[in-house]
């Protein structure tokens, strides 16, 4: 997905530490890929589909707090280099400022650059 021409929300293979708070449980992991709308998180205890939780991504600039929802989970599947144990999440709530920061950092790593006009009009969207 990363580097595809025409991708509206490019992903980059960036590894940032993350922590998820689910009730009284805390899950640590690392991103495998990230975009302004979603991320793949490698972790030993992926959550169930549709589970909503608080996530903190430790970017090089600052910690980014996000409300996320699990849209894909490898809870019981293989755990290998092709499909490492983890989960795909979409960002349900994130500030415009934090989404812009992710966009700028992804832009530095991605082969397909995010259009300048997209960065200028970046809005928080709950889709």
N, CA, C and O atoms as CSV, one atom per row, in Angstrom:
chain,resi,resn,atom,element,x,y,z
A,1,UNK,N,N,0.811,-1.185,0.000
A,1,UNK,CA,C,0.000,0.000,0.000
A,1,UNK,C,C,0.856,1.250,0.000
A,1,UNK,O,O,0.504,2.250,-0.626
A,2,UNK,N,N,1.955,1.197,0.686
A,2,UNK,CA,C,2.810,2.378,0.746
A,2,UNK,C,C,3.454,2.575,-0.613
A,2,UNK,O,O,3.937,1.627,-1.231
A,3,UNK,N,N,3.455,3.811,-1.064
A,3,UNK,CA,C,4.096,4.118,-2.327
A,3,UNK,C,C,3.211,3.963,-3.547
A,3,UNK,O,O,3.677,4.166,-4.668
A,4,UNK,N,N,1.926,3.603,-3.362
A,4,UNK,CA,C,1.044,3.460,-4.513
A,4,UNK,C,C,0.648,4.830,-5.031
A,4,UNK,O,O,0.262,5.716,-4.269
A,5,UNK,N,N,0.751,4.983,-6.325
A,5,UNK,CA,C,0.339,6.230,-6.939
A,5,UNK,C,C,-1.176,6.371,-6.821
A,5,UNK,O,O,-1.909,5.400,-7.009
A,6,UNK,N,N,-1.639,7.566,-6.514
A,6,UNK,CA,C,-3.063,7.816,-6.414
A,6,UNK,C,C,-3.648,7.500,-5.046
A,6,UNK,O,O,-4.852,7.675,-4.853
A,7,UNK,N,N,-2.863,7.049,-4.107
A,7,UNK,CA,C,-3.361,6.775,-2.772
A,7,UNK,C,C,-3.639,8.094,-2.086
A,7,UNK,O,O,-2.749,8.934,-1.962
A,8,UNK,N,N,-4.876,8.281,-1.638
A,8,UNK,CA,C,-5.249,9.552,-1.016
A,8,UNK,C,C,-4.558,9.737,0.331
A,8,UNK,O,O,-4.141,10.843,0.673
A,9,UNK,N,N,-4.438,8.654,1.092
A,9,UNK,CA,C,-3.803,8.719,2.402
A,9,UNK,C,C,-2.620,7.760,2.407
A,9,UNK,O,O,-2.759,6.615,2.837
A,10,UNK,N,N,-1.471,8.204,1.939
A,10,UNK,CA,C,-0.313,7.313,1.848
A,10,UNK,C,C,0.115,6.795,3.211
A,10,UNK,O,O,0.016,7.488,4.224
A,11,UNK,N,N,0.596,5.551,3.207
A,11,UNK,CA,C,1.144,4.941,4.410
A,11,UNK,C,C,2.653,4.920,4.291
A,11,UNK,O,O,3.210,4.899,3.193
A,12,UNK,N,N,3.294,4.927,5.424
A,12,UNK,CA,C,4.749,4.812,5.436
A,12,UNK,C,C,5.141,3.743,6.451
A,12,UNK,O,O,4.484,3.591,7.481
A,13,UNK,N,N,6.201,3.009,6.164
A,13,UNK,CA,C,6.669,1.970,7.079
A,13,UNK,C,C,7.482,2.571,8.225
A,13,UNK,O,O,8.704,2.438,8.282
A,14,UNK,N,N,6.779,3.225,9.120
A,14,UNK,CA,C,7.422,3.915,10.238
A,14,UNK,C,C,7.193,3.112,11.513
A,14,UNK,O,O,6.077,2.667,11.784
A,15,UNK,N,N,8.244,2.931,12.286
A,15,UNK,CA,C,8.155,2.185,13.542
A,15,UNK,C,C,8.205,3.152,14.710
A,15,UNK,O,O,9.256,3.705,15.036
A,16,UNK,N,N,7.042,3.347,15.339
A,16,UNK,CA,C,6.928,4.168,16.539
A,16,UNK,C,C,6.325,3.308,17.636
A,16,UNK,O,O,5.443,2.491,17.374
A,17,UNK,N,N,6.795,3.487,18.857
A,17,UNK,CA,C,6.211,2.769,19.984
A,17,UNK,C,C,4.816,3.295,20.256
A,17,UNK,O,O,4.542,4.484,20.098
A,18,UNK,N,N,3.929,2.381,20.671
A,18,UNK,CA,C,2.557,2.745,21.009
A,18,UNK,C,C,2.165,2.072,22.318
A,18,UNK,O,O,2.712,1.035,22.691
A,19,UNK,N,N,1.217,2.677,22.997
A,19,UNK,CA,C,0.599,2.034,24.151
A,19,UNK,C,C,-0.902,2.219,24.024
A,19,UNK,O,O,-1.393,3.290,23.667
A,20,UNK,N,N,-1.616,1.144,24.327
A,20,UNK,CA,C,-3.072,1.156,24.248
A,20,UNK,C,C,-3.628,0.921,25.649
A,20,UNK,O,O,-3.163,0.050,26.383
A,21,UNK,N,N,-4.620,1.708,25.996
A,21,UNK,CA,C,-5.278,1.553,27.285
A,21,UNK,C,C,-6.668,1.002,27.020
A,21,UNK,O,O,-7.492,1.647,26.371
A,22,UNK,N,N,-6.920,-0.207,27.533
A,22,UNK,CA,C,-8.212,-0.865,27.349
A,22,UNK,C,C,-8.706,-1.242,28.737
A,22,UNK,O,O,-8.292,-2.259,29.293
A,23,UNK,N,N,-9.590,-0.424,29.296
A,23,UNK,CA,C,-10.015,-0.645,30.679
A,23,UNK,C,C,-8.809,-0.503,31.594
A,23,UNK,O,O,-8.140,0.531,31.597
A,24,UNK,N,N,-8.536,-1.541,32.367
A,24,UNK,CA,C,-7.374,-1.505,33.266
A,24,UNK,C,C,-6.129,-2.119,32.628
A,24,UNK,O,O,-5.053,-2.097,33.225
A,25,UNK,N,N,-6.271,-2.667,31.417
A,25,UNK,CA,C,-5.143,-3.286,30.699
A,25,UNK,C,C,-4.370,-2.255,29.901
A,25,UNK,O,O,-4.945,-1.316,29.351
A,26,UNK,N,N,-3.053,-2.442,29.843
A,26,UNK,CA,C,-2.221,-1.632,28.958
A,26,UNK,C,C,-1.479,-2.580,28.022
A,26,UNK,O,O,-0.879,-3.563,28.457
A,27,UNK,N,N,-1.533,-2.267,26.731
A,27,UNK,CA,C,-0.877,-3.089,25.707
A,27,UNK,C,C,0.181,-2.235,25.038
A,27,UNK,O,O,-0.098,-1.121,24.595
A,28,UNK,N,N,1.393,-2.756,24.967
A,28,UNK,CA,C,2.480,-2.055,24.286
A,28,UNK,C,C,2.707,-2.685,22.918
A,28,UNK,O,O,2.494,-3.882,22.728
A,29,UNK,N,N,3.137,-1.872,21.981
A,29,UNK,CA,C,3.416,-2.371,20.640
A,29,UNK,C,C,4.236,-1.372,19.856
A,29,UNK,O,O,4.797,-0.424,20.405
A,30,UNK,N,N,4.290,-1.610,18.547
A,30,UNK,CA,C,5.023,-0.726,17.649
A,30,UNK,C,C,4.269,-0.680,16.317
A,30,UNK,O,O,3.731,-1.688,15.861
A,31,UNK,N,N,4.240,0.507,15.701
A,31,UNK,CA,C,3.577,0.598,14.401
A,31,UNK,C,C,4.456,-0.077,13.344
A,31,UNK,O,O,5.684,-0.020,13.404
A,32,UNK,N,N,3.801,-0.710,12.388
A,32,UNK,CA,C,4.499,-1.268,11.225
A,32,UNK,C,C,4.337,-0.309,10.052
A,32,UNK,O,O,5.275,-0.056,9.296
A,33,UNK,N,N,3.118,0.219,9.920
A,33,UNK,CA,C,2.774,1.222,8.903
A,33,UNK,C,C,1.829,2.219,9.556
A,33,UNK,O,O,1.101,1.895,10.495
A,34,UNK,N,N,1.860,3.439,9.035
A,34,UNK,CA,C,0.950,4.450,9.567
A,34,UNK,C,C,0.582,5.436,8.463
A,34,UNK,O,O,1.381,5.727,7.573
A,35,UNK,N,N,-0.656,5.945,8.543
A,35,UNK,CA,C,-1.114,7.022,7.677
A,35,UNK,C,C,-1.839,8.023,8.566
A,35,UNK,O,O,-1.847,7.876,9.788
A,36,UNK,N,N,-2.439,9.028,7.969
A,36,UNK,CA,C,-3.162,10.021,8.760
A,36,UNK,C,C,-4.496,9.487,9.271
A,36,UNK,O,O,-5.127,10.120,10.117
A,37,UNK,N,N,-4.930,8.346,8.779
A,37,UNK,CA,C,-6.237,7.784,9.129
A,37,UNK,C,C,-6.173,6.441,9.846
A,37,UNK,O,O,-7.141,6.038,10.491
A,38,UNK,N,N,-5.038,5.742,9.740
A,38,UNK,CA,C,-4.987,4.386,10.286
A,38,UNK,C,C,-3.554,3.944,10.516
A,38,UNK,O,O,-2.602,4.605,10.102
A,39,UNK,N,N,-3.425,2.794,11.197
A,39,UNK,CA,C,-2.093,2.243,11.454
A,39,UNK,C,C,-2.196,0.734,11.618
A,39,UNK,O,O,-3.244,0.206,11.989
A,40,UNK,N,N,-1.101,0.050,11.338
A,40,UNK,CA,C,-0.978,-1.358,11.676
A,40,UNK,C,C,-0.056,-1.412,12.881
A,40,UNK,O,O,1.069,-0.915,12.835
A,41,UNK,N,N,-0.537,-2.017,13.960
A,41,UNK,CA,C,0.219,-2.086,15.204
A,41,UNK,C,C,0.610,-3.525,15.478
A,41,UNK,O,O,-0.250,-4.398,15.597
A,42,UNK,N,N,1.910,-3.773,15.578
A,42,UNK,CA,C,2.414,-5.090,15.958
A,42,UNK,C,C,2.405,-5.158,17.480
A,42,UNK,O,O,2.975,-4.299,18.153
A,43,UNK,N,N,1.750,-6.191,18.015
A,43,UNK,CA,C,1.685,-6.372,19.467
A,43,UNK,C,C,1.381,-7.837,19.766
A,43,UNK,O,O,0.850,-8.555,18.918
A,44,UNK,N,N,1.712,-8.260,20.945
A,44,UNK,CA,C,1.527,-9.671,21.297
A,44,UNK,C,C,0.080,-10.005,21.648
A,44,UNK,O,O,-0.313,-11.171,21.603
A,45,UNK,N,N,-0.718,-8.989,21.998
A,45,UNK,CA,C,-2.107,-9.217,22.388
A,45,UNK,C,C,-3.066,-8.306,21.613
A,45,UNK,O,O,-3.598,-7.349,22.174
A,46,UNK,N,N,-3.289,-8.602,20.316
A,46,UNK,CA,C,-4.220,-7.762,19.549
A,46,UNK,C,C,-5.624,-7.803,20.149
A,46,UNK,O,O,-6.035,-8.797,20.749
A,47,UNK,N,N,-6.332,-6.721,19.976
A,47,UNK,CA,C,-7.693,-6.625,20.488
A,47,UNK,C,C,-8.686,-7.222,19.495
A,47,UNK,O,O,-8.328,-7.587,18.375
A,48,UNK,N,N,-9.948,-7.315,19.935
A,48,UNK,CA,C,-11.005,-7.848,19.081
A,48,UNK,C,C,-11.482,-6.801,18.078
A,48,UNK,O,O,-11.313,-5.601,18.290
A,49,UNK,N,N,-12.078,-7.267,16.991
A,49,UNK,CA,C,-12.655,-6.365,15.991
A,49,UNK,C,C,-13.667,-5.428,16.634
A,49,UNK,O,O,-14.407,-5.817,17.538
A,50,UNK,N,N,-13.689,-4.208,16.164
A,50,UNK,CA,C,-14.609,-3.151,16.575
A,50,UNK,C,C,-14.379,-2.640,17.990
A,50,UNK,O,O,-15.140,-1.802,18.474
A,51,UNK,N,N,-13.340,-3.131,18.662
A,51,UNK,CA,C,-13.042,-2.625,19.997
A,51,UNK,C,C,-12.473,-1.210,19.865
A,51,UNK,O,O,-11.569,-0.976,19.063
A,52,UNK,N,N,-12.999,-0.272,20.648
A,52,UNK,CA,C,-12.549,1.117,20.645
A,52,UNK,C,C,-11.715,1.336,21.907
A,52,UNK,O,O,-12.085,0.895,22.995
A,53,UNK,N,N,-10.593,2.018,21.745
A,53,UNK,CA,C,-9.663,2.164,22.867
A,53,UNK,C,C,-8.844,3.431,22.726
A,53,UNK,O,O,-8.813,4.063,21.670
A,54,UNK,N,N,-8.178,3.789,23.820
A,54,UNK,CA,C,-7.283,4.945,23.822
A,54,UNK,C,C,-5.886,4.484,23.433
A,54,UNK,O,O,-5.370,3.504,23.970
A,55,UNK,N,N,-5.289,5.194,22.502
A,55,UNK,CA,C,-3.982,4.852,21.956
A,55,UNK,C,C,-3.074,6.069,22.076
A,55,UNK,O,O,-3.508,7.201,21.861
A,56,UNK,N,N,-1.816,5.830,22.419
A,56,UNK,CA,C,-0.828,6.905,22.421
A,56,UNK,C,C,0.326,6.455,21.536
A,56,UNK,O,O,0.952,5.427,21.794
A,57,UNK,N,N,0.605,7.229,20.493
A,57,UNK,CA,C,1.717,6.951,19.582
A,57,UNK,C,C,2.872,7.870,19.959
A,57,UNK,O,O,2.707,9.087,20.047
A,58,UNK,N,N,4.036,7.280,20.179
A,58,UNK,CA,C,5.228,8.056,20.550
A,58,UNK,C,C,5.986,8.432,19.283
A,58,UNK,O,O,6.898,7.722,18.858
A,59,UNK,N,N,5.596,9.565,18.680
A,59,UNK,CA,C,6.302,10.054,17.486
A,59,UNK,C,C,7.582,10.742,17.946
A,59,UNK,O,O,7.726,11.052,19.129
A,60,UNK,N,N,8.513,10.985,17.026
A,60,UNK,CA,C,9.742,11.684,17.412
A,60,UNK,C,C,9.484,13.107,17.927
A,60,UNK,O,O,10.276,13.643,18.702
A,61,UNK,N,N,8.383,13.709,17.497
A,61,UNK,CA,C,8.067,15.085,17.891
A,61,UNK,C,C,7.407,15.160,19.264
A,61,UNK,O,O,7.775,15.987,20.098
A,62,UNK,N,N,6.418,14.279,19.486
A,62,UNK,CA,C,5.658,14.277,20.749
A,62,UNK,C,C,4.731,13.065,20.770
A,62,UNK,O,O,4.523,12.402,19.754
A,63,UNK,N,N,4.182,12.795,21.947
A,63,UNK,CA,C,3.183,11.738,22.062
A,63,UNK,C,C,1.885,12.218,21.417
A,63,UNK,O,O,1.485,13.371,21.575
A,64,UNK,N,N,1.231,11.300,20.679
A,64,UNK,CA,C,0.002,11.640,19.973
A,64,UNK,C,C,-1.138,10.795,20.556
A,64,UNK,O,O,-1.166,9.581,20.351
A,65,UNK,N,N,-2.081,11.422,21.282
A,65,UNK,CA,C,-3.220,10.680,21.828
A,65,UNK,C,C,-4.311,10.515,20.770
A,65,UNK,O,O,-4.659,11.462,20.066
A,66,UNK,N,N,-4.840,9.302,20.672
A,66,UNK,CA,C,-5.832,8.990,19.641
A,66,UNK,C,C,-6.871,8.038,20.231
A,66,UNK,O,O,-6.537,7.166,21.033
A,67,UNK,N,N,-8.116,8.207,19.833
A,67,UNK,CA,C,-9.150,7.210,20.086
A,67,UNK,C,C,-9.183,6.378,18.816
A,67,UNK,O,O,-9.360,6.921,17.726
A,68,UNK,N,N,-9.015,5.055,18.945
A,68,UNK,CA,C,-8.904,4.185,17.772
A,68,UNK,C,C,-9.898,3.033,17.855
A,68,UNK,O,O,-10.389,2.686,18.929
A,69,UNK,N,N,-10.182,2.445,16.683
A,69,UNK,CA,C,-11.057,1.282,16.593
A,69,UNK,C,C,-10.342,0.192,15.806
A,69,UNK,O,O,-9.725,0.461,14.775
A,70,UNK,N,N,-10.430,-1.037,16.299
A,70,UNK,CA,C,-9.818,-2.171,15.619
A,70,UNK,C,C,-10.665,-2.527,14.396
A,70,UNK,O,O,-11.861,-2.792,14.514
A,71,UNK,N,N,-10.025,-2.528,13.212
A,71,UNK,CA,C,-10.728,-2.890,11.978
A,71,UNK,C,C,-10.198,-4.200,11.390
A,71,UNK,O,O,-10.814,-4.772,10.490
A,72,UNK,N,N,-9.069,-4.669,11.891
A,72,UNK,CA,C,-8.480,-5.943,11.458
A,72,UNK,C,C,-7.635,-6.462,12.601
A,72,UNK,O,O,-6.903,-5.701,13.233
A,73,UNK,N,N,-7.732,-7.765,12.874
A,73,UNK,CA,C,-6.961,-8.322,13.986
A,73,UNK,C,C,-6.388,-9.678,13.618
A,73,UNK,O,O,-7.069,-10.523,13.037
A,74,UNK,N,N,-5.136,-9.867,13.962
A,74,UNK,CA,C,-4.443,-11.132,13.746
A,74,UNK,C,C,-4.272,-11.817,15.104
A,74,UNK,O,O,-3.189,-12.299,15.435
A,75,UNK,N,N,-5.341,-11.852,15.872
A,75,UNK,CA,C,-5.310,-12.373,17.228
A,75,UNK,C,C,-4.978,-13.859,17.261
A,75,UNK,O,O,-4.238,-14.314,18.134
A,76,UNK,N,N,-5.525,-14.618,16.313
A,76,UNK,CA,C,-5.337,-16.069,16.322
A,76,UNK,C,C,-4.610,-16.600,15.100
A,76,UNK,O,O,-4.407,-17.809,14.987
A,77,UNK,N,N,-4.215,-15.731,14.189
A,77,UNK,CA,C,-3.563,-16.162,12.954
A,77,UNK,C,C,-2.076,-16.391,13.126
A,77,UNK,O,O,-1.551,-16.427,14.239
A,78,UNK,N,N,-1.414,-16.543,11.995
A,78,UNK,CA,C,0.033,-16.724,11.988
A,78,UNK,C,C,0.737,-15.485,12.528
A,78,UNK,O,O,0.210,-14.374,12.465
A,79,UNK,N,N,1.911,-15.696,13.050
A,79,UNK,CA,C,2.753,-14.597,13.522
A,79,UNK,C,C,4.101,-14.767,12.838
A,79,UNK,O,O,4.998,-15.428,13.360
A,80,UNK,N,N,4.233,-14.154,11.646
A,80,UNK,CA,C,5.470,-14.288,10.889
A,80,UNK,C,C,5.832,-12.938,10.272
A,80,UNK,O,O,5.177,-11.932,10.546
A,81,UNK,N,N,6.868,-12.917,9.443
A,81,UNK,CA,C,7.302,-11.643,8.860
A,81,UNK,C,C,6.299,-11.064,7.882
A,81,UNK,O,O,6.211,-9.845,7.737
A,82,UNK,N,N,5.545,-11.916,7.210
A,82,UNK,CA,C,4.549,-11.423,6.259
A,82,UNK,C,C,3.350,-10.845,7.004
A,82,UNK,O,O,2.872,-9.762,6.667
A,83,UNK,N,N,2.873,-11.552,7.997
A,83,UNK,CA,C,1.735,-11.108,8.791
A,83,UNK,C,C,2.074,-11.206,10.270
A,83,UNK,O,O,1.694,-12.170,10.935
A,84,UNK,N,N,2.784,-10.219,10.784
A,84,UNK,CA,C,3.140,-10.275,12.202
A,84,UNK,C,C,1.903,-10.101,13.092
A,84,UNK,O,O,0.932,-9.450,12.706
A,85,UNK,N,N,1.958,-10.690,14.276
A,85,UNK,CA,C,0.860,-10.561,15.226
A,85,UNK,C,C,0.580,-9.085,15.444
A,85,UNK,O,O,1.490,-8.302,15.715
A,86,UNK,N,N,-0.691,-8.714,15.324
A,86,UNK,CA,C,-1.042,-7.315,15.503
A,86,UNK,C,C,-2.460,-7.001,15.080
A,86,UNK,O,O,-3.304,-7.889,14.962
A,87,UNK,N,N,-2.708,-5.717,14.853
A,87,UNK,CA,C,-4.056,-5.270,14.503
A,87,UNK,C,C,-4.001,-3.997,13.668
A,87,UNK,O,O,-3.116,-3.158,13.833
A,88,UNK,N,N,-4.959,-3.882,12.781
A,88,UNK,CA,C,-5.146,-2.662,12.011
A,88,UNK,C,C,-6.171,-1.810,12.727
A,88,UNK,O,O,-7.227,-2.300,13.127
A,89,UNK,N,N,-5.861,-0.534,12.889
A,89,UNK,CA,C,-6.779,0.361,13.587
A,89,UNK,C,C,-7.048,1.589,12.733
A,89,UNK,O,O,-6.194,2.033,11.965
A,90,UNK,N,N,-8.238,2.123,12.880
A,90,UNK,CA,C,-8.558,3.406,12.254
A,90,UNK,C,C,-8.686,4.430,13.362
A,90,UNK,O,O,-9.114,4.118,14.473
A,91,UNK,N,N,-8.307,5.661,13.040
A,91,UNK,CA,C,-8.337,6.728,14.026
A,91,UNK,C,C,-9.745,7.319,14.079
A,91,UNK,O,O,-10.203,7.929,13.112
A,92,UNK,N,N,-10.420,7.139,15.195
A,92,UNK,CA,C,-11.786,7.620,15.381
A,92,UNK,C,C,-11.780,9.081,15.831
A,92,UNK,O,O,-12.561,9.895,15.338
A,93,UNK,N,N,-10.895,9.400,16.768
A,93,UNK,CA,C,-10.761,10.782,17.240
A,93,UNK,C,C,-9.282,11.132,17.320
A,93,UNK,O,O,-8.497,10.452,17.981
A,94,UNK,N,N,-8.918,12.222,16.622
A,94,UNK,CA,C,-7.554,12.716,16.628
A,94,UNK,C,C,-7.620,14.204,16.317
A,94,UNK,O,O,-8.424,14.627,15.485
A,95,UNK,N,N,-6.797,14.990,16.966
A,95,UNK,CA,C,-6.833,16.430,16.711
A,95,UNK,C,C,-6.290,16.724,15.309
A,95,UNK,O,O,-5.490,15.967,14.759
A,96,UNK,N,N,-6.744,17.831,14.759
A,96,UNK,CA,C,-6.266,18.257,13.441
A,96,UNK,C,C,-4.756,18.474,13.474
A,96,UNK,O,O,-4.052,18.131,12.524
A,97,UNK,N,N,-4.266,19.039,14.563
A,97,UNK,CA,C,-2.834,19.299,14.715
A,97,UNK,C,C,-2.032,17.984,14.709
A,97,UNK,O,O,-0.970,17.906,14.092
A,98,UNK,N,N,-2.545,16.956,15.398
A,98,UNK,CA,C,-1.839,15.673,15.434
A,98,UNK,C,C,-1.921,14.947,14.092
A,98,UNK,O,O,-0.965,14.290,13.680
A,99,UNK,N,N,-3.065,15.065,13.408
A,99,UNK,CA,C,-3.187,14.440,12.083
A,99,UNK,C,C,-2.203,15.100,11.108
A,99,UNK,O,O,-1.590,14.425,10.282
A,100,UNK,N,N,-2.061,16.410,11.214
A,100,UNK,CA,C,-1.124,17.140,10.357
A,100,UNK,C,C,0.317,16.698,10.647
A,100,UNK,O,O,1.107,16.519,9.720
A,101,UNK,N,N,0.657,16.525,11.920
A,101,UNK,CA,C,1.997,16.072,12.284
A,101,UNK,C,C,2.282,14.702,11.670
A,101,UNK,O,O,3.352,14.487,11.101
A,102,UNK,N,N,1.331,13.779,11.784
A,102,UNK,CA,C,1.515,12.453,11.180
A,102,UNK,C,C,1.700,12.595,9.674
A,102,UNK,O,O,2.571,11.946,9.094
A,103,UNK,N,N,0.891,13.435,9.037
A,103,UNK,CA,C,0.994,13.634,7.585
A,103,UNK,C,C,2.386,14.127,7.199
A,103,UNK,O,O,2.973,13.644,6.231
A,104,UNK,N,N,2.905,15.076,7.949
A,104,UNK,CA,C,4.230,15.610,7.638
A,104,UNK,C,C,5.325,14.564,7.831
A,104,UNK,O,O,6.254,14.481,7.028
A,105,UNK,N,N,5.216,13.765,8.897
A,105,UNK,CA,C,6.224,12.731,9.151
A,105,UNK,C,C,6.136,11.588,8.133
A,105,UNK,O,O,7.158,11.054,7.703
A,106,UNK,N,N,4.902,11.216,7.751
A,106,UNK,CA,C,4.719,10.201,6.708
A,106,UNK,C,C,5.272,10.725,5.393
A,106,UNK,O,O,5.913,9.989,4.643
A,107,UNK,N,N,5.025,11.982,5.121
A,107,UNK,CA,C,5.488,12.604,3.880
A,107,UNK,C,C,7.010,12.511,3.741
A,107,UNK,O,O,7.528,12.352,2.636
A,108,UNK,N,N,7.722,12.612,4.867
A,108,UNK,CA,C,9.181,12.514,4.839
A,108,UNK,C,C,9.663,11.110,4.472
A,108,UNK,O,O,10.764,10.953,3.943
A,109,UNK,N,N,8.852,10.094,4.747
A,109,UNK,CA,C,9.257,8.704,4.531
A,109,UNK,C,C,8.654,8.063,3.293
A,109,UNK,O,O,9.195,7.085,2.777
A,110,UNK,N,N,7.547,8.598,2.814
A,110,UNK,CA,C,6.802,7.935,1.748
A,110,UNK,C,C,7.332,8.305,0.371
A,110,UNK,O,O,7.716,9.447,0.119
A,111,UNK,N,N,7.342,7.312,-0.512
A,111,UNK,CA,C,7.766,7.534,-1.891
A,111,UNK,C,C,6.787,8.472,-2.590
A,111,UNK,O,O,7.202,9.359,-3.336
A,112,UNK,N,N,5.491,8.280,-2.353
A,112,UNK,CA,C,4.467,9.142,-2.927
A,112,UNK,C,C,4.210,10.253,-1.931
A,112,UNK,O,O,3.735,9.994,-0.825
A,113,UNK,N,N,4.515,11.477,-2.300
A,113,UNK,CA,C,4.363,12.609,-1.393
A,113,UNK,C,C,2.899,13.044,-1.295
A,113,UNK,O,O,2.157,13.001,-2.277
A,114,UNK,N,N,2.510,13.453,-0.118
A,114,UNK,CA,C,1.164,13.970,0.087
A,114,UNK,C,C,1.097,15.352,-0.560
A,114,UNK,O,O,1.988,16.181,-0.376
A,115,UNK,N,N,0.041,15.581,-1.311
A,115,UNK,CA,C,-0.102,16.851,-2.020
A,115,UNK,C,C,-0.123,18.015,-1.040
A,115,UNK,O,O,-0.735,17.929,0.025
A,116,UNK,N,N,0.540,19.094,-1.400
A,116,UNK,CA,C,0.611,20.279,-0.550
A,116,UNK,C,C,-0.780,20.814,-0.253
A,116,UNK,O,O,-1.052,21.241,0.869
A,117,UNK,N,N,-1.669,20.795,-1.250
A,117,UNK,CA,C,-3.012,21.300,-1.009
A,117,UNK,C,C,-3.756,20.429,-0.011
A,117,UNK,O,O,-4.608,20.928,0.724
A,118,UNK,N,N,-3.448,19.124,0.030
A,118,UNK,CA,C,-4.061,18.247,1.023
A,118,UNK,C,C,-3.580,18.652,2.412
A,118,UNK,O,O,-4.387,18.743,3.337
A,119,UNK,N,N,-2.295,18.893,2.574
A,119,UNK,CA,C,-1.760,19.321,3.870
A,119,UNK,C,C,-2.384,20.642,4.303
A,119,UNK,O,O,-2.654,20.847,5.487
A,120,UNK,N,N,-2.613,21.543,3.339
A,120,UNK,CA,C,-3.183,22.846,3.657
A,120,UNK,C,C,-4.647,22.763,4.079
A,120,UNK,O,O,-5.116,23.604,4.846
A,121,UNK,N,N,-5.367,21.763,3.590
A,121,UNK,CA,C,-6.794,21.670,3.887
A,121,UNK,C,C,-7.111,20.504,4.805
A,121,UNK,O,O,-8.272,20.116,4.928
A,122,UNK,N,N,-6.111,19.945,5.444
A,122,UNK,CA,C,-6.303,18.786,6.301
A,122,UNK,C,C,-7.312,19.081,7.401
A,122,UNK,O,O,-7.164,20.042,8.156
A,123,UNK,N,N,-8.337,18.244,7.481
A,123,UNK,CA,C,-9.370,18.394,8.495
A,123,UNK,C,C,-9.536,17.083,9.221
A,123,UNK,O,O,-9.303,16.020,8.646
A,124,UNK,N,N,-9.933,17.140,10.470
A,124,UNK,CA,C,-10.247,15.931,11.210
A,124,UNK,C,C,-11.548,15.397,10.665
A,124,UNK,O,O,-12.525,16.131,10.519
A,125,UNK,N,N,-11.553,14.099,10.363
A,125,UNK,CA,C,-12.708,13.451,9.756
A,125,UNK,C,C,-12.941,12.141,10.500
A,125,UNK,O,O,-12.004,11.365,10.684
A,126,UNK,N,N,-14.147,11.889,10.922
A,126,UNK,CA,C,-14.452,10.665,11.663
A,126,UNK,C,C,-14.806,9.509,10.756
A,126,UNK,O,O,-15.443,8.557,11.208
A,127,UNK,N,N,-14.419,9.555,9.500
A,127,UNK,CA,C,-14.701,8.437,8.581
A,127,UNK,C,C,-13.551,7.509,8.524
A,127,UNK,O,O,-13.600,6.510,7.806
